[in-house]
Amino acid sequence: MTVQFLEDYAVGQIYHSGRHRVDKAQIVAFAKEFDPQFYHLDEDAAKNSPFKGLAASGWHTAALTMKLCLSSDFRPAGGIIGVGGELLWPRAVRPGDALHVEIEVLETRTSRSRPRQGVVKIRITTLNQQGDPVQTFTPTLFVDRRSPEN
Amino acid sequence: MTVQFLEDYAVGQIYHSGRHRVDKAQIVAFAKEFDPQFYHLDEDAAKNSPFKGLAASGWHTAALTMKLCLSSDFRPAGGIIGVGGELLWPRAVRPGDALHVEIEVLETRTSRSRPRQGVVKIRITTLNQQGDPVQTFTPTLFVDRRSPEN
C-alpha cells in the first residue's frame, strides 16, 4: 500500500482497519504486566465491580487501537507520530470482543515550525462488533509534505 | 496502606510512585506486540528517524504510567477508574530511563448522577531520571464517598 503525504489528506476522509479479537487470556496478561486491578484480572471477582464482569484495561484498549491503526489504510509517510490528544473510554472491552478502528481526518494544515511537515488532526474511534465505541482518541500528528522526489 | 475516599482528597495534594527502569528489551517487546514502527524496534534504523534513536511507544509509556500509579500512595477506594482525559507526550522515553509519576489533585466534587461517588480530576506527570516530563495525563476519576461502615 502506498503511503500518504500531507497533500493527500482532506477533512472528512475516513480510513478503516481490520479486526482484532480480544480474549480473556490477552486481557489478563496485559493487566498482570501494567494494570493489575481485580476487575481486569479475575472474572469472578469482577462481577462485584463497577464493570459487572471482566473488562480490559483502558490502556490495553489503547495499545490495541495503535496496532489496529498500523494495519489500517491510514498510512502517513514517516509513520504515525503524535504529541497526544484527548483519550476517552465510553464503554468497556470484554472477552470475545472484536475491535476495529475508524480514523476520520478533522483538520490539516502546514506547520510554521517544521517547513517539511504538516499537522493532521484525526479522530480514531475504536468500535466493538456491535458498532459501539469503546474508545475515542483525537491526536495531532506530524505528517511529511510531498517533496520533489516523492 | 489504607485507601482514600472522596473526603480525603483536596486540591493541591501530590502523590508519588516508586521507579520503573525501562530497558531496550521492554521497549522492543511492547512495540512488537502493539506498535511495530521501526523507531520503536530497531536501534540502528531509529537513528534516522524523527526520534534520532530508539524510543518507547507512547502507549508503552502510558501503560507503565498506569503500573506506577498503582504502586504509588494515591490509593482511591474502589481502584483507579476513569473515563479518560488529555494525554500528552512532550518527550520520548529512551532505553535506560527510570520513570516515576507525580499525581496532583486538581479538582474534587460530588456527583449528582452517582450519589455514593464523587469526581476527582488529577494530573499524572510521568518523569524520567532527569526530572523531565515524558507524559502528562489529566483524567477524571470516580471515587467512592466515605460511608458509615468505612
Contacts between the chains, C-beta under 8 A, distances in Angstrom:
chain1	res1	chain2	res2	distance
A	30	B	63	7.8
A	33	B	63	7.6
A	33	B	67	7.4
A	34	B	63	4.0
A	34	B	64	6.9
A	34	B	66	5.5
A	34	B	67	4.9
A	35	B	63	7.3
A	35	B	66	4.8
A	35	B	67	6.9
A	35	B	70	7.1
A	36	B	67	7.8
A	36	B	70	6.5
A	37	B	70	7.0
A	37	B	79	4.8
A	37	B	80	7.0
A	38	B	79	7.6
A	39	B	79	7.1
A	49	B	79	7.8
A	50	B	78	7.2
A	50	B	81	6.2
A	50	B	142	7.5
A	57	B	63	7.9
A	57	B	66	7.0
A	58	B	82	7.4
A	58	B	84	7.3
A	59	B	59	7.2
A	59	B	62	5.6
A	59	B	63	4.6
A	59	B	66	5.2
A	60	B	63	8.0
A	62	B	59	5.6
A	62	B	62	6.4
A	63	B	30	7.8
A	63	B	33	7.6
A	63	B	34	4.0
A	63	B	35	7.3
A	63	B	57	7.9
A	63	B	59	4.6
A	63	B	60	8.0
A	63	B	63	6.5
A	64	B	34	6.8
A	66	B	34	5.5
A	66	B	35	4.8
A	66	B	57	7.0
A	66	B	59	5.2
A	67	B	33	7.4
A	67	B	34	4.9
A	67	B	35	6.9
A	67	B	36	7.8
A	70	B	35	7.0
A	70	B	36	6.5
A	70	B	37	7.0
A	78	B	50	7.2
A	79	B	37	4.8
A	79	B	38	7.6
A	79	B	39	7.1
A	79	B	49	7.8
A	80	B	37	7.0
A	81	B	50	6.1
A	82	B	58	7.5
A	82	B	89	7.7
A	83	B	88	6.2
A	83	B	89	6.2
A	83	B	90	7.5
A	84	B	58	7.2
A	84	B	86	7.3
A	84	B	87	4.7
A	84	B	88	3.7
A	84	B	89	5.1
A	84	B	135	7.9
A	85	B	86	7.4
A	85	B	87	6.6
A	85	B	88	8.0
A	86	B	84	7.3
A	86	B	85	7.4
A	86	B	86	5.5
A	86	B	87	7.6
A	87	B	84	4.8
A	87	B	85	6.7
A	87	B	86	7.6
A	87	B	87	4.7
A	87	B	137	7.9
A	88	B	83	6.2
A	88	B	84	3.7
A	88	B	85	8.0
A	89	B	82	7.7
A	89	B	83	6.2
A	89	B	84	5.2
A	90	B	83	7.5
A	135	B	84	8.0
A	137	B	87	7.9
A	142	B	50	7.4
